[in-house]
Amino acid sequence: MIFNDEGQLFVQKRVDFKETYPSFYDPAPGGVVGHGEPYEENAAREIEEEMGVTGVALKREFDFQFRDETSHVWGRLFSCTYNGPFRLQESEVASAHFMDIEQVKDLIDSGIVCPDSAQAVSQYYKW
């Protein structure tokens, strides 16, 4: 999760041609961990690839598991503070912007957030 100095969360909207959860919102960027790749390296690589974010200190929050009919995730949630600039990966991200936490909760409650991220963010905030 990427926060700014005001405590807002950076939320991306996935492109409409993604294989899983197209056009869904995602408040926790991430991706598939490569064979032998530590979670920490994967998290840094993914936020650089998807958001153009480099040189930030990642804080390990917790491990989680998510499963539905589309995916099975063994994940680790990280957080950082970064105010920009961002360079969005056009093949993955349609748009992105900072949102107040209550707005993120409303998105999650509406069912248009990637469910693995929705679970992780809800666990983080104890919703």
C-alpha positions as CSV (number, residue, x, y, z in Angstrom):
1,M,0.0,0.0,0.0
2,I,1.3,3.4,-0.9
3,F,0.3,6.3,1.4
4,N,1.0,10.0,1.0
5,D,1.9,12.3,3.9
6,E,-1.8,13.1,4.4
7,G,-2.5,9.4,5.1
8,Q,-4.4,8.9,1.8
9,L,-4.0,5.6,0.0
10,F,-2.9,5.4,-3.7
11,V,-5.5,3.4,-5.6
12,Q,-5.1,2.1,-9.1
13,K,-7.8,1.1,-11.6
14,R,-6.9,-1.9,-13.6
15,V,-7.1,-1.8,-17.4
16,D,-10.3,-3.3,-18.9
17,F,-8.3,-6.0,-20.7
18,K,-6.7,-7.6,-17.6
19,E,-7.3,-11.3,-17.5
20,T,-8.4,-11.2,-13.8
21,Y,-10.6,-8.5,-12.3
22,P,-10.6,-6.2,-15.3
23,S,-11.5,-2.6,-14.5
24,F,-11.5,-3.3,-10.8
25,Y,-9.8,-0.9,-8.3
26,D,-6.7,-2.1,-6.5
27,P,-5.4,-0.3,-3.4
28,A,-2.5,-2.8,-3.0
29,P,-0.3,-3.1,-6.1
30,G,1.5,-6.4,-6.4
31,G,2.2,-9.4,-8.6
32,V,3.3,-13.0,-8.9
33,V,6.5,-13.8,-6.9
34,G,9.2,-15.4,-9.1
35,H,10.7,-18.7,-8.2
36,G,13.2,-18.0,-5.4
37,E,12.3,-14.3,-5.3
38,P,11.9,-12.9,-1.7
39,Y,8.6,-11.1,-1.0
40,E,10.6,-7.9,-0.3
41,E,12.3,-7.9,-3.7
42,N,9.0,-8.7,-5.4
43,A,7.2,-5.8,-3.7
44,A,9.9,-3.4,-4.7
45,R,9.9,-4.7,-8.3
46,E,6.1,-4.5,-8.6
47,I,5.7,-0.9,-7.4
48,E,8.5,0.1,-9.7
49,E,7.0,-1.7,-12.7
50,E,3.4,-0.6,-12.1
51,M,3.7,2.8,-10.5
52,G,7.3,4.0,-11.2
53,V,8.0,4.1,-7.5
54,T,11.7,3.6,-6.4
55,G,13.8,4.2,-3.4
56,V,11.2,3.9,-0.7
57,A,11.4,2.0,2.5
58,L,8.8,-0.8,2.5
59,K,7.3,-1.8,5.9
60,R,6.2,-5.4,6.2
61,E,2.7,-5.5,7.6
62,F,1.5,-9.2,7.6
63,D,1.1,-12.3,5.6
64,F,-2.3,-13.3,4.3
65,Q,-4.1,-16.0,2.3
66,F,-6.9,-15.4,-0.2
67,R,-8.8,-17.9,-2.3
68,D,-11.8,-17.6,-4.7
69,E,-12.9,-19.2,-8.0
70,T,-10.4,-17.1,-9.9
71,S,-7.2,-17.0,-7.8
72,H,-5.3,-18.4,-4.8
73,V,-3.0,-15.9,-3.2
74,W,-0.4,-16.4,-0.5
75,G,0.5,-12.8,0.0
76,R,2.5,-10.4,2.1
77,L,1.3,-6.9,2.6
78,F,3.8,-4.0,2.6
79,S,3.3,-0.3,3.1
80,C,5.3,2.8,2.3
81,T,4.9,6.6,2.2
82,Y,5.4,8.3,-1.2
83,N,4.0,11.5,-2.6
84,G,5.0,11.1,-6.2
85,P,5.7,11.4,-9.0
86,F,4.2,8.3,-10.4
87,R,4.8,6.6,-13.8
88,L,1.9,4.2,-14.4
89,Q,2.4,1.1,-16.5
90,E,-0.2,1.5,-19.3
91,S,-0.5,-2.2,-19.9
92,E,-1.7,-2.8,-16.3
93,V,-3.0,0.5,-14.9
94,A,-5.8,2.6,-16.5
95,S,-5.6,5.3,-13.9
96,A,-4.6,6.0,-10.3
97,H,-4.9,8.6,-7.6
98,F,-4.8,9.1,-3.8
99,M,-8.1,8.5,-1.9
100,D,-9.2,9.1,1.6
101,I,-9.5,5.9,3.6
102,E,-13.3,6.2,3.9
103,Q,-13.5,6.4,0.1
104,V,-11.4,3.2,-0.2
105,K,-13.8,1.5,2.3
106,D,-16.7,2.6,0.2
107,L,-15.1,1.1,-2.9
108,I,-14.4,-2.2,-1.1
109,D,-18.0,-2.3,0.2
110,S,-19.3,-1.7,-3.4
111,G,-17.5,-4.9,-4.6
112,I,-15.4,-3.3,-7.3
113,V,-12.0,-3.8,-5.6
114,C,-9.8,-6.8,-6.4
115,P,-11.0,-9.2,-3.6
116,D,-7.5,-10.2,-2.5
117,S,-6.5,-6.6,-2.0
118,A,-9.9,-5.9,-0.4
119,Q,-9.3,-8.6,2.1
120,A,-5.8,-7.4,2.9
121,V,-6.7,-3.8,3.2
122,S,-9.8,-4.7,5.4
123,Q,-7.5,-6.8,7.6
124,Y,-5.0,-3.9,7.9
125,Y,-7.8,-1.5,9.0
126,K,-9.6,-4.2,11.0
127,W,-12.9,-3.5,9.2
